[in-house]
Amino acid sequence: MTYALTEPFIELHKLIKLLDLVDTGGQAKMLIENAQVFRNGKVETRKRAKITKGETITIGDVVIEVI
C-alpha cells in the first residue's frame, strides 16, 4: 500500500486512520501505544510522530510506503 504525501508530514495516528486501517482515531492510538506499529523497521510509540516521504510503516501484515 502506498500513501502519496501532499504536505511536509503527517502524524502517525492520522495516517493510520486516514487509510481506514482502523475505525477510530482512538483505535489507531491504541495500536501505537501497544507497540504494534513499526516505522522503518523499529517500533514507534509516539502517536504524533511526523511521518515524511520515503518512510515505511508496518502494522501486522500491512506495509505502507509513504511517497
N, C-alpha and C positions, 0 to 999 in steps of 0.2 A: 504494500500500500504506500502511496506517496501523498504528501501534502505540499502544495505549492504556497510558500510563504510570500505574502504581499506586503508585510510590514517588516521592520528590522528584526522583530522577535515575536514569539507567542508564549504565554505562560503555559507550563506543562499541563496543569489541570484543565485549562481551557481547550488545549489541543485534543486531549482525550475525549472531552465532552463534545467538541465540535465534530469529531469524526464518528460520533454515535457508537463509541465503544462501550459506553455506559448510558444509563437513562438520566442520571442527575449529576450535577457537579459534586455533590456530596459523595457519590459513589466513586468518582474519579479521585477525590482527595483520599478516600479510604484505601484505594489501590496503592497510591503513592505512599501513604503512611505505613502500610503493611509491607513495604519493600518489594512490591510486585512489579515495579516499573524500572526498566534499565535504560540508561542514557549512555549511548556509545559503549555498551558492554558493562557499565558499572551501575550499581543500584543508585537510584536517585530518590531521595526522600523529601526534597523541597518542592512543595506544591506549586510555588510560584517561580520555579526555575525558568529562566529565559532561554527558550529553545530557538536556535538560529539555523540558517541554511547549512546543509552539509551534515547535520546531526542525524543519528538513528535512535529511535525509541522502540523498545521491545516490551510488550506486555503479553506474557504467555506465548502463544504461537503467532501473535500479530506483530509484524515488523513495519514500522512507519519510517519512511525516508523523507526527511524534510528537504525540499528543493527550492 
